[in-house]
Amino acid sequence: MIIDLEDVESPALAAHYDVCIAGAGVAGIVIAKALAEKGRKVLLLEAGGKYFTDRSQDIYRGNVVGHEYFDLDVSRLRFLGGSSNHWGGWCRPLDAHDFEKHAHIDGSGWPIDIGDVAPYHAAATETVSIEPLPDDQDVAGSGGDLKEVFFRTSQVWFKDKYGELLANSENIDLLLRANLLDISLDPLTGRVAGFQYCGYHPDDEMLEVRADAYVLAMGGIENPRALLNANSQRPQGVGNENDLVGRYFMEHPHFDIGYYLVDQKRAGLGRERRFLAPTRQLITEAKIANCGIRLEEADAQTREMLLKETRSDLTAAVCASNAAVDWVKSVNPGFRCPSPMERPERVLKKLPFDGAGLLRSASEQVPCPTSRVSLGDETDQFGRRRAALHWQLSPLDKDTIRTSGLAVGRYFAEQNIGRVRLFDWVLDEQAGFPGFEDGEELAGNHHMGTTRMGSSAADSVVNGDCRVHSVDNLYVAGSSVFRTAGHTNPTFTIVQLALRLADHLAGLV
Ligand SMILES: Cc1cc2nc3c(=O)[nH]c(=O)nc-3n(C[C@H](O)[C@H](O)[C@H](O)COP(=O)(O)OP(=O)(O)OC[C@H]3O[C@@H](n4cnc5c(N)ncnc54)[C@H](O)[C@@H]3O)c2cc1C
């Protein structure tokens, strides 16, 4: 059943539900569906209606006070189906080593491992309607440093695929235009006693729903914002005893990092794009995080331009940094940089390259406590403080991109498959990251880490079951629970974790 708070003053709801979920985006819909199929009674509170409205979207406005970032009301959508209404659909699971502890990455090491989410892989594939994902392939000739990884693209908008099911399920009540505004706690047990919500009209009353278990599924910025704003009984916010809610905000920084010229056939190109990533071996040895490097074939016209105009630049590209020169000398002691006097045509004749394109990175950002979502001073129409995002990247994040880019360049040059020209800012160890003004894409609209998972309340907000450490019956769904981010788009893992959480809840209620 779907009820729109716009149409009714007081909705005819059950007195009690097994589970109440705030947020009917990807995670909320997946959990509701899975619980309903197991016969559990679910109430879904969704702040938006069936379509975009300025009034709902306005609540997502906030401040960006750190590293340049997208406006917060542009980077997500606040209506049924959530941000899946404009996602790109790129899907791939995290790597097994993304869950593991890496000695050189502070705060890494989930309390669960790949074996905990793998049983939900097939169901996640069905949920987003993609073909089975191919296994990663080691890249022969890369010295064990690189592997090829594969994505599938989902065409699913969750509102469209699951709207009818939500309307017809006997076990799901979906309340539209119902804004979760507060979390009431039982003063004796500290458990959640009810979720408080309200419609948009100024004279709408605050209503409360009761359930055995409660789930926040409002996205990686709203989940911490709701916990921090729920300060009527806990001045520091719910679940925030150790000042961790909102901290460790992570994104996948996206950058154009250089150009390549290749022998298309030997590079496995001649198709639109190819993805390479550092192996666990390179990550451990070079002490970096994970990174996806996308080889994006230029269109015919750009390719011609690159082949003609940047050939000499690319031929000399191995001289672009001391690191590259040292490396080339180590594998080819006779190597010398083409001198400015050397006629480029002679050098180029030796390099029969026919493919060219852009090298792009989508990399893992390592956990950083000062990269955070907090509450700003401005309030929304409900008097709740808006989100303030202080996104902060660290030197290790830059190192990850540089090292991974160089590994691709090394592999191409060593196998004489091609040449890579990394941009100067990538090679410059002192330089930071470029911003929007330089025409960069910056990030993936992936909001992760702000209610991070861990085995101890001292360094995390939720436990391995996605339950808030300090509140027995309050759970969090979505990428805010990610402890580390990998380089892969998050939604496939969000779906796996949501299915796992539904199983856990079904065992309790
Ligand atoms: C432009 C863009 C492209 C993307 N491309 C990809 C991609 O290719 N691959 C990928 O994996 N990911 C991609 N993403 C990210 C993906 O959309 C998110 O990971 C995913 O939607 C998160 O799911 P969620 O359920 O946690 O949050 P959402 O889908 O955002 O759902 C949150 C829900 O909570 C509701 N809500 C918010 N506040 C309240 C409240 N107070 N009370 C009640 N309800 C509330 C919202 O209306 C919304 O329906 C992209 C995102 C964007 C913006």
The ligand as an SDF file (V2000), in Angstrom:
LIG
                    3D

 53 58  0  0  0  0  0  0  0  0999 V2000
   24.8790   11.3820  -10.7700 C   0  0  0  0  0  0  0  0  0  0  0  0
   25.0940   10.1140   -9.9790 C   0  0  0  0  0  0  0  0  0  0  0  0
   25.5910    8.9880  -10.6400 C   0  0  0  0  0  0  0  0  0  0  0  0
   25.8170    7.8100   -9.9110 C   0  0  0  0  0  0  0  0  0  0  0  0
   26.2840    6.7080  -10.5740 N   0  0  0  0  0  0  0  0  0  0  0  0
   26.5070    5.5750   -9.8940 C   0  0  0  0  0  0  0  0  0  0  0  0
   26.9700    4.4070  -10.5750 C   0  0  0  0  0  0  0  0  0  0  0  0
   27.1720    4.4020  -11.7890 O   0  0  0  0  0  0  0  0  0  0  0  0
   27.1870    3.2850   -9.8330 N   0  0  0  0  0  0  0  0  0  0  0  0
   26.9750    3.2690   -8.4860 C   0  0  0  0  0  0  0  0  0  0  0  0
   27.2340    2.2290   -7.8710 O   0  0  0  0  0  0  0  0  0  0  0  0
   26.5060    4.3440   -7.8340 N   0  0  0  0  0  0  0  0  0  0  0  0
   26.2690    5.4940   -8.4930 C   0  0  0  0  0  0  0  0  0  0  0  0
   25.7850    6.5900   -7.8400 N   0  0  0  0  0  0  0  0  0  0  0  0
   25.5310    6.4830   -6.3930 C   0  0  0  0  0  0  0  0  0  0  0  0
   24.1900    5.8050   -6.1000 C   0  0  0  0  0  0  0  0  0  0  0  0
   23.1520    6.5670   -6.6380 O   0  0  0  0  0  0  0  0  0  0  0  0
   24.0580    5.6670   -4.5940 C   0  0  0  0  0  0  0  0  0  0  0  0
   25.1230    4.8550   -4.1330 O   0  0  0  0  0  0  0  0  0  0  0  0
   22.7590    5.0070   -4.1560 C   0  0  0  0  0  0  0  0  0  0  0  0
   21.6360    5.6320   -4.6860 O   0  0  0  0  0  0  0  0  0  0  0  0
   22.6970    5.0650   -2.6340 C   0  0  0  0  0  0  0  0  0  0  0  0
   21.5880    4.3510   -2.1840 O   0  0  0  0  0  0  0  0  0  0  0  0
   20.9140    4.7110   -0.7880 P   0  0  0  0  0  0  0  0  0  0  0  0
   19.6890    3.9120   -0.6800 O   0  0  0  0  0  0  0  0  0  0  0  0
   21.9280    4.6330    0.2830 O   0  0  0  0  0  0  0  0  0  0  0  0
   20.5520    6.2790   -0.9050 O   0  0  0  0  0  0  0  0  0  0  0  0
   19.5080    6.9760   -1.9320 P   0  0  0  0  0  0  0  0  0  0  0  0
   19.3360    6.1420   -3.1480 O   0  0  0  0  0  0  0  0  0  0  0  0
   19.9890    8.3370   -2.0970 O   0  0  0  0  0  0  0  0  0  0  0  0
   18.1470    6.9540   -1.1260 O   0  0  0  0  0  0  0  0  0  0  0  0
   17.9220    7.7270    0.0260 C   0  0  0  0  0  0  0  0  0  0  0  0
   16.4180    7.9200    0.1780 C   0  0  0  0  0  0  0  0  0  0  0  0
   16.1530    8.5300    1.4500 O   0  0  0  0  0  0  0  0  0  0  0  0
   15.1580    9.5120    1.2890 C   0  0  0  0  0  0  0  0  0  0  0  0
   15.2730   10.4540    2.4100 N   0  0  0  0  0  0  0  0  0  0  0  0
   16.2390   11.3800    2.5990 C   0  0  0  0  0  0  0  0  0  0  0  0
   16.0050   12.0540    3.7500 N   0  0  0  0  0  0  0  0  0  0  0  0
   14.9010   11.5210    4.3060 C   0  0  0  0  0  0  0  0  0  0  0  0
   14.1730   11.7690    5.5030 C   0  0  0  0  0  0  0  0  0  0  0  0
   14.5230   12.7340    6.3840 N   0  0  0  0  0  0  0  0  0  0  0  0
   13.0730   11.0090    5.7810 N   0  0  0  0  0  0  0  0  0  0  0  0
   12.6780   10.0380    4.9310 C   0  0  0  0  0  0  0  0  0  0  0  0
   13.3350    9.7650    3.7790 N   0  0  0  0  0  0  0  0  0  0  0  0
   14.4340   10.4860    3.4650 C   0  0  0  0  0  0  0  0  0  0  0  0
   15.4530   10.1000   -0.0800 C   0  0  0  0  0  0  0  0  0  0  0  0
   14.3400   10.7840   -0.6270 O   0  0  0  0  0  0  0  0  0  0  0  0
   15.8340    8.8590   -0.8710 C   0  0  0  0  0  0  0  0  0  0  0  0
   14.7140    8.2440   -1.4770 O   0  0  0  0  0  0  0  0  0  0  0  0
   25.5340    7.7710   -8.5170 C   0  0  0  0  0  0  0  0  0  0  0  0
   25.0120    8.9040   -7.8700 C   0  0  0  0  0  0  0  0  0  0  0  0
   24.7950   10.0650   -8.5950 C   0  0  0  0  0  0  0  0  0  0  0  0
   24.2310   11.2630   -7.8790 C   0  0  0  0  0  0  0  0  0  0  0  0
  1  2  1  0
  2  3  1  0
  2 52  2  0
  3  4  2  0
  4  5  1  0
  4 50  1  0
  5  6  2  0
  6  7  1  0
  6 13  1  0
  7  8  2  0
  7  9  1  0
  9 10  1  0
 10 11  2  0
 10 12  1  0
 12 13  2  0
 13 14  1  0
 14 15  1  0
 14 50  1  0
 15 16  1  0
 16 17  1  0
 16 18  1  0
 18 19  1  0
 18 20  1  0
 20 21  1  0
 20 22  1  0
 22 23  1  0
 23 24  1  0
 24 25  2  0
 24 26  1  0
 24 27  1  0
 27 28  1  0
 28 29  2  0
 28 30  1  0
 28 31  1  0
 31 32  1  0
 32 33  1  0
 33 34  1  0
 33 48  1  0
 34 35  1  0
 35 36  1  0
 35 46  1  0
 36 37  1  0
 36 45  1  0
 37 38  2  0
 38 39  1  0
 39 40  1  0
 39 45  2  0
 40 41  1  0
 40 42  2  0
 42 43  1  0
 43 44  2  0
 44 45  1  0
 46 47  1  0
 46 48  1  0
 48 49  1  0
 50 51  2  0
 51 52  1  0
 52 53  1  0
M  END
$$$$
